[in-house]
Amino acid sequence: MTQAFLEHRAKYRDITSQRYGVTTELYDEATRLLEPLATPFSMRKGEYLQRIGTPAQHVHWLHSGVARTGFITESGNEVTLHFLMDGEPAAAHDDLLRSRDDQPAVNFVVAETAIHGYRLDWSEMDALYSKHSSLRDYYLRAAERSILDQGRRMYLSASPAQGRLTAFRREYPGLEQRISQKVVASFLGITPQYMSQLLRHDASRQA
């Protein structure tokens, strides 16, 4: 038994249950079923949890730290899609689905800070979903939440840069102090230079 995994998951029971819209009982049942697959892992800032070009193999549940997902455009620009933090699974869900057909990942997942948590094999998780209806229910609610979050971010991407910065701070409270300004700019879809202008504008308004 990976007792530490159970204890760490329990720490995030209330907030995750509320986020996914599931009961705490269903959360605990999912945790119990996933526990045998959990292997502790740690990574340093800049190490990749998932690389572009190879099939996705793992879901990483974060106990602490920040991970970032994104992709590379044809022109070679890096685009940040979203951030994963303490108590969240770090993975690109669409790449996990592609891996069922052995298709390569089109997104990367990288440690934006030092991270610690548990690694779970996706194929083993997928097999568990087919055996346990409670785990399928949990997965469905988590996937629904992911779709809603993605839709909201796409809508916000059409907002002016200042509005996107405000939305970023609302969605990821405290994250701005944990990651680089360059990465925030990548998420907002602006240059680091323009990001500096926004921050100076904010500072002048608050002065």
N, C-alpha and C positions, 0 to 999 in steps of 0.2 A: 504494500500500500504506500502510495506517495502522499503521506500525511501532510507534507508542506503544501502540496497542490490543493488539497481540500481546504486547508486553512487560508491560503491566499485567495482562493475563489470565494470563500465565505466572507472575506473582507469587502468584496464588491457585490455581494448578493442583492442588497436593496437597490442600489443605483442601477445595476444592470437589469434587474427584473423590471424596474419601472421604465427603463429605456426601451426594452424589447416588448413591454406589455405582456409579460408572463408572470405567473405566480411564483413566489419564492420556493414553493414545493417543486414546481417544474424545473426551476433553476438548479435546485439541489439534486434532483434526479438526473439532470443532464451532467452535472458535475461528477456524480457517482459513476455514471456510465463511461465518461471520458477519462476518468482518473487512471485506469490501467494503461492508457496510451501515452500519458504525460511523461516526458523526459526533461529534466532541468537543462537549461542552456543559458549562456551569457555571451554577449557580443560587445565589442568596442564600437565607438562612434565610427561610422564610415564603412562598416562591414555589411555585406548584403545577406539578407534573409532569403531573398529570391532574386534571381538574375533574369534579364530578358534573354530569350532564345532557347531556354531549356524548360521542359514541363514543370509546373509547380508541383511540389511534393509535400509541403508541410504547412500547417497552420501554427503560428507562434502566439501563445497567449502571454501577454505582457504583465508581469507583476510590477515592474518599474521601468521607467524610461520612455523614450519617444521614438517611434518608427515612422517612416514616410513612404508613401506609394507614389508612383509616377511613371512616365514613359518618355521616350526620346522621339522628337519629331523627325521627319525626313531630312530637314535641314540641320539636324544635330542639336536642337535646343531641348533642354530638359524642362518638362512640365510636371509640376507637383499636383497630384489629385487630392490627396487628403492625408491626415496625420492620425496615427494610432497611439494611444497613451495607456497609462497604468489601468489595468483591469479590462483591456480590450484585446480582441484577436487581431493579430497583424498578418494580413494576407490580402491578395488581390482576388476577390471572389470570382470574377470572370475567368481568370487564369486557372483557378482550381477546377472550374467546370470544363475548360478546354483540355485539361490534363486527363480527363476521362477518356478522351480520344487520342491521348499522347501528343497533343498539340503543344508547341512551345509557348511560353509566357510572353506576353507583349508588354507587361509592366514589370517594374522593379519594386522591391521592398528593401529599404535600407535603414540601418540604425542611425538615427539623427543625434542620439546621445548614447551613452553606454546603456545597455538594456539587459534585463534579467527576466526570466520567465520559464515557460514550458513549451516544448516542441511536441506537436502531435502529427502523426503521419496521416495525410489526407485520405489515402486509399482505405486505411483502416477505419477512419471516421466515417467515410462513405458507406462502408460495409455495415457499420453499426446503425446508421440511419435506416437501412433496409430491414433491420431486425427489431427495432424498438420504436413504437409509435410516439412515445413521449419525446424521444430525441428528435424525431422528424418534426414534431410540433415546435420544439424549441428552435430548431434550425430554420423552419419556415418563418417564425416570427423575427429571428435575427436577420434573415435575408430580406424580409419586408422592410425592416428598419433601414437596412443598407440601401435599398432602392429609394426610399423616401429621402434619405440624406443626400444621395447622389442627385436626385431631381432638384432638391433645394439648392445645392451648390451650382448646378447648371443654370438655374434661374438667376442666382446672384452674380454669375459671371457676366451677365449683361448689364449690371449696375455700374455706375461710375466708380473709379478706383477708390475714392474716399469711402463710398458705401461698402465696397468689398472689404476694406480694412476694418470698418466697424463691425461687419458681419463676422469676419474672421475672429475678432476679439470676443464677440459674443458666443460663437460656437466653440472656441478653444480658449477659455479663460485661463490666463496665466502662462499660456504656451509661448507667447512672444518673448518672454524673458528666458526661455529654455533653449531656443534655437536661433540660428543666425538670421540676420536681416535679409541676406541674399535668398534664403529658403522661403521666407515669408513673401518676398517679392515674386518668387517663382509660383507660389500658390495663388497670388493675386493676379498673375498674368501681366506684370509690369517689370520694368528694368530696375535693378538696384539703385540706379541714380534717381529714378522717379520716386522710388520708395523713400529715399532720403529726403526728397522734397516734401512728401506727405508728412513725414515725421516732424520736419521743421515747421510745417504749417500747423500741425497739432500742438507743438510746443508753444508756438506764438499765440495760439488761441487760448491756451491754458495759463499763459503768463499774466 
